[in-house]
Amino acid sequence: MSARNARERDRGTATVFACVGVVVLLLVTGVGVHLGSAVLARQRAETGADLAALAGAAVLLRGVAAACVAAAQVARANQVELHSCAADGLDLLVEVSAEVAGGTGVGGSAIGRARAGPVQRAGVSG
């Protein structure tokens, strides 16, 4: 086998390897973007739940219905969906979800839960 025949056989292999490399890089980039959007959705859900619980707890003395209406308004303003709202004594418990970018079929949703109420001063001397 001569050197010329070996070169002819190997001709174009660099192009194939370059194309495979580009496809691998695109897949890794796509996975990274999807993971990043999932992290952002989780953060948005947690923040939305915290703010909704605080807003609802601020008006909880007017009744659970008023507290849940306030929580729902704040949740909507933060682009999350309120799933549950309940009172536990003077605490308000909420659960919200935020959609992961990429659609419901691909992305899924992130859940955020929060509890808000008055601060307990047990064991604090002042």
Helices and strands as residue ranges (DSSP letters): H 3-10, H 13-58, G 60-62, H 64-77, E 81-88, E 91-99, E 109-116
